[in-house]
Amino acid sequence: MSAKFFLYVVTTPIVLYSLDAININGIFKKNKIFQARVFYLILALCLIFLLTSFIYDFFLASKFI
C-alpha cells in the first residue's frame, strides 16, 4: 500500500468531519437539495486532494532539508 493512499484514507474522515460543521444549505435556494449535495461532494473531494497533496509534498520536501 502506498503512502499517498494511506494519506487519502486518513484525511478523508478528517475533512468530512470538518465540513460537517458548515451549514451549506443556507447558501442554496430552497428545494435545491441535489445541487447542494453535489457541491458538498465536490468540495470534499477537492479538500481531501489538497490536504493529502500538501502533507505528502511536505514530507517529501522535509527529507531533502
Steps between C-alpha positions, in 0.01 A plus 500: 500500500646835400546791735273726299213250518546479875486880522176502299349251745611707799399843368155401369332470841676814622371708208149356522492567874610859450250561217223375724529821702406720202136568416517482121121486461475868589693591185270323255146578390208317650434148363846479337612203710667308217714799399602554864607135533698511176674817617575339838648195326716707264617721786587197711694334217694819430591550865601135540726528194655829612565386857650169388722669242617756755589240763669271245704781343591635843645165604684461170650849530601450860708195409725716282555774755 
